[in-house]
Amino acid sequence: MAQLTKVQLVLVMGFGLLIAGCEGGGEGPIVPPPPAPPEYADKHMPAGWWADEKIVEEGRKIFIGETNPDVNCASCHGKDGKPVKAGARDFRNGERMKLYSDSVWFWRISEGVPNTKMKAWKSKLSEDDRWKVMAFERTFGLKGKAWDATKKDWVSADGAAAPTAAPAAAPAPAAAPAPAGK
């Protein structure tokens, strides 16, 4: 009887390790990606797009192939960000995804990832469409976050640094009334 209990314990522990090993989606250790090359290093999400529901929805339609059947990110990354093909990045893993600045993420969408199945999409998607897809993708693991290029970190989309706008012109002073009596 005690022998059976040990076997059961080993099986339960082995199953637990198997499940724990699958937790990261098989993506390996979480390490920072390489920095974006110079031609992408200063590219950032257009102002206001992180929290713009219309932009995010347009990105969703591109992501699932509704906008253009030749572009269907969900065919590898899954409609909910859970990969359906081996090697695809799991966008739900916020710990991993927060290591990607908007510039690096945009670079990877644009140019693909060497030695993987992730191909370059810049020939099929305009720059704006690549940003829209990215705005949608970040909703899986970084919902409510926006990349703050000044802080070089993901922050609350509400607290993200907004571009500085030129101060509004001061209204012209009112004309002095004409002297009375003349």
Secondary structure by P-SEA (a helix, b strand, c coil): caaaaaaaaaaaaaaaaaaaaaccccccccccccccccccccccccccccccaaaaaaaaaaaaccccccccccccccccccccccccccccaaaaaaaccaaaaaaaaaccccccccccccccccaaaaaaaaaaaacccccccccccccccccccccccccccccccccccccccccccc
